C-alpha cells in the first residue's frame, strides 16, 4: 500500500485525497484552515461550453471537469454523502443579441464533442423571465440544459468525508516539508513527523510558503473574490437555472430563496479580506442591470475568498523538478469548482504511478516556478 500526504484541503486537495483513498492508498490530508479559502467561500456554475475564453488547454480541462461531475456525484452518494452541493439545473446566459449570437454558435460547435451539455435554445426576454423571473426585459438569453450549480463548501466536505470513510486521516495544522538527503520524505505538523511515499502540495493561494525552504519560488498569488449572499422574496428558487450576466458576473439560486451573486476579480491586494464598498457596488451594479428583480432581495451576507492565480492563467500539475517523491497542482483560479474534482483525480493517479487522462505537457509544473 502506497502512502500519501496531501497538504491543502480545498477542492483540489479534497478530490486528490478521495481518489487516492479510493485507489487503496494510505492518505493523510493536512490543512491549517486559513481564513478565506476560495473553495469554502464560493458558489459556482459548471458550464464551460459557452465560455468565450480561447485557450484550448483551459477548455479541455474544464470540459473534462464538467463531464466528470455526474459520475463523481453518484460515487459520493453511494458512500452516503447526500449533500454534495451539486445539481444540474441548466443555465440562462443573459446578454445582448450580438453576444448571444457568438455564444450560440460556439455552443453548437462544442456540442459535437461534448453532448453532455444537453439542449441549446435561444430564449426571448419573456421566455427568460419565465424560468428566471428576476431577469431584465431588455435582454434575451441562451439556455443550456446540461449546466449545473455547485456549492464549494458542500462538495469539498463531501469529498473529504468520503475520503475519511475510505480510510484517510485528517490533520489540522501548519505543515512543513521533511527533507532527508535532498529529497522530500514527509511532513512535520503540530510537532509530529509523518513519513510517506509521496507528498502532494495543493495549498491554493497560500502554497508558495511550502516551497520556500527548498529554494523554490512558486508562481502563485491570491486573487481576491467578493461574493454577495441574497435572500429572494420567492422561496421556490431551488430549481431555478443559474445565470451568467455581462461583465463576467454570475447569479446562483439555491433552495429556500438563497441566491449567491458575484464575484470580483481583484489582483494585487494580497490577503486583504475586507469587504469593500467598491467591490459590493461592482457586483450589484452589474448584477442588477441583467436581473433588476433582485433589487428587492434582502442582503443576507457576503464573503471573501482568495483564488490561486498564476501568471499564465493556466493551472499546473506534475512532479516538482528535482524531487521525485514530491508533486504539486494548483492555479485553477476561477475554474476551481468546475475543474478541481477532475484534476484532483488526475493528481492522485499521477502520485500513485498510474496513467493519467490528460496531456501533462499542457500544464507543466516546471513553468510554475520563477527562476
JOTARA-V618015 format. One record per backbone hydrogen bond with DSSP energy under -0.5 kcal/mol. CO is the residue of the C=O (numbers start at 0). NH is the residue of the N-H. If there is no record, write none. Layout:
BEGIN
((CO,NH) (CO,NH))
END
This chain:
BEGIN
((1,25) (2,196) (2,197) (3,27) (4,6) (4,199) (5,7) (5,29) (6,201) (9,13) (10,14) (11,15) (12,16) (13,17) (14,18) (15,19) (16,20) (17,21) (18,22) (19,24) (20,23) (24,26) (25,3) (26,168) (27,5) (27,29) (28,170) (29,7) (30,172) (33,36) (35,305) (36,40) (37,41) (38,41) (41,151) (41,152) (43,149) (44,46) (45,147) (46,49) (47,50) (54,58) (55,59) (56,60) (57,61) (58,62) (59,63) (60,64) (61,65) (62,66) (63,67) (64,68) (65,69) (67,71) (68,72) (69,73) (70,74) (71,75) (72,76) (73,77) (74,78) (75,78) (75,80) (76,79) (79,81) (81,83) (84,150) (86,88) (86,148) (89,241) (90,92) (90,143) (91,93) (91,243) (92,94) (92,141) (93,245) (94,139) (95,98) (95,99) (96,100) (97,101) (98,102) (99,103) (100,104) (101,105) (102,106) (103,107) (104,108) (105,109) (106,110) (107,111) (108,111) (109,112) (113,116) (114,117) (116,145) (118,144) (120,142) (122,140) (123,127) (124,128) (125,129) (126,130) (127,130) (127,131) (130,240) (131,134) (133,292) (139,94) (140,122) (141,92) (142,120) (143,90) (143,146) (146,88) (146,89) (147,45) (148,86) (149,43) (149,151) (150,154) (151,155) (152,156) (153,157) (154,158) (155,159) (156,160) (157,161) (158,162) (159,163) (160,164) (161,165) (162,167) (163,166) (168,28) (170,30) (170,172) (172,174) (175,187) (176,178) (177,184) (177,185) (179,182) (182,179) (182,184) (184,195) (185,177) (186,193) (187,175) (188,191) (191,188) (193,186) (197,4) (198,326) (199,6) (199,201) (200,328) (201,9) (202,205) (203,206) (205,208) (206,209) (206,210) (207,210) (207,211) (208,211) (210,213) (210,215) (211,214) (215,217) (216,369) (217,219) (220,308) (221,223) (222,306) (223,265) (224,304) (225,262) (225,263) (226,302) (227,229) (227,260) (228,299) (228,300) (229,231) (229,258) (230,297) (234,236) (234,255) (234,256) (236,239) (241,91) (242,250) (243,93) (244,248) (245,248) (248,244) (249,261) (250,242) (250,252) (251,259) (253,256) (254,257) (256,231) (257,253) (258,229) (259,251) (260,227) (261,249) (264,266) (265,223) (268,271) (270,272) (275,279) (276,280) (277,281) (278,282) (279,283) (280,284) (281,285) (282,286) (283,287) (284,288) (285,289) (286,289) (286,290) (289,135) (290,293) (291,294) (292,295) (293,296) (297,230) (297,299) (300,228) (302,226) (304,224) (304,306) (305,37) (306,222) (306,308) (307,332) (308,220) (309,312) (315,329) (316,364) (317,327) (319,322) (322,325) (324,198) (325,319) (326,200) (327,317) (329,315) (331,334) (332,335) (334,338) (335,339) (338,342) (339,343) (340,344) (341,345) (342,346) (343,347) (344,348) (345,349) (346,350) (347,351) (348,353) (349,352) (357,359) (358,361) (359,362) (360,363) (362,316) (363,366) (364,367) (365,368) (367,218) (369,216))
END
